[in-house]
């Protein structure tokens, strides 16, 4: 999301948990059920579209907006959160902040050819087991498995990767900026 609005839970200020909203995009049913994951912009790990709550939208509507902005999706979103998970969000300063994410299933009914963050993320439709194993957050992995009605054996659950260091995050940002500038320069020729 782009407006930077942040809501905190529990009345905490500064160091409290922050809350985001996310869409869990899906299509098909039974053996044909698929989940869409997007790569994060900073670390390139697989996640679901998410962002901060929006002042002018209910949380489920904000989650649907994130699905459009990050993946170009339209669909029918559930008004009540299916579940939640927590993750450590790396801040620009390099510090980490615990964020709670409320997840709203989104039955995808359409995909746009262009959208606000096209080119900034990779999108991939996956079967539920593949999607559950692709995400790093154990609670998100369990939420995907529960939504799909599958079990992911404990021995198949990879250990989560360490979060990137502040230097690596800064390098990734610089690489993206150089790539964007290079693309603009090529288009202006």
QUINOR-V582253 format. One record per backbone hydrogen bond with DSSP energy under -0.5 kcal/mol. CO is the residue of the C=O (numbers start at 1). NH is the residue of the N-H. If there is no record, write none. Layout:
co->CO nh->NH
co->CO nh->NH
//
This chain:
co->7 nh->19
co->9 nh->12
co->13 nh->15
co->17 nh->9
co->18 nh->100
co->19 nh->7
co->19 nh->53
co->20 nh->102
co->21 nh->51
co->22 nh->104
co->23 nh->25
co->24 nh->106
co->25 nh->36
co->26 nh->108
co->27 nh->34
co->29 nh->32
co->30 nh->33
co->33 nh->128
co->34 nh->27
co->35 nh->37
co->35 nh->126
co->37 nh->124
co->38 nh->47
co->40 nh->44
co->45 nh->40
co->46 nh->136
co->47 nh->38
co->49 nh->23
co->51 nh->21
co->54 nh->57
co->58 nh->62
co->59 nh->63
co->60 nh->64
co->61 nh->65
co->62 nh->66
co->63 nh->67
co->64 nh->68
co->65 nh->69
co->66 nh->70
co->67 nh->71
co->67 nh->73
co->68 nh->72
co->69 nh->117
co->72 nh->112
co->74 nh->109
co->74 nh->110
co->75 nh->77
co->76 nh->107
co->83 nh->103
co->85 nh->101
co->87 nh->89
co->87 nh->99
co->88 nh->90
co->89 nh->97
co->91 nh->94
co->95 nh->91
co->97 nh->89
co->98 nh->18
co->99 nh->87
co->100 nh->20
co->101 nh->85
co->102 nh->22
co->103 nh->82
co->103 nh->83
co->104 nh->24
co->105 nh->78
co->106 nh->26
co->106 nh->108
co->107 nh->76
co->110 nh->74
co->115 nh->118
co->117 nh->120
co->117 nh->121
co->121 nh->119
co->122 nh->39
co->124 nh->37
co->126 nh->35
co->127 nh->131
co->128 nh->132
co->129 nh->133
co->130 nh->134
co->131 nh->135
co->134 nh->46
co->136 nh->138
co->137 nh->141
co->138 nh->142
co->139 nh->143
co->140 nh->144
co->141 nh->145
co->142 nh->146
co->143 nh->147
co->144 nh->148
co->145 nh->149
co->145 nh->150
co->151 nh->153
co->153 nh->156
co->154 nh->157
co->156 nh->158
co->165 nh->169
co->166 nh->170
co->167 nh->171
co->168 nh->172
co->169 nh->173
co->170 nh->174
co->171 nh->175
co->172 nh->176
co->173 nh->177
co->174 nh->178
co->175 nh->179
co->176 nh->180
co->177 nh->181
co->178 nh->182
co->179 nh->183
co->180 nh->184
co->181 nh->185
co->182 nh->186
co->183 nh->187
co->184 nh->188
co->186 nh->189
//
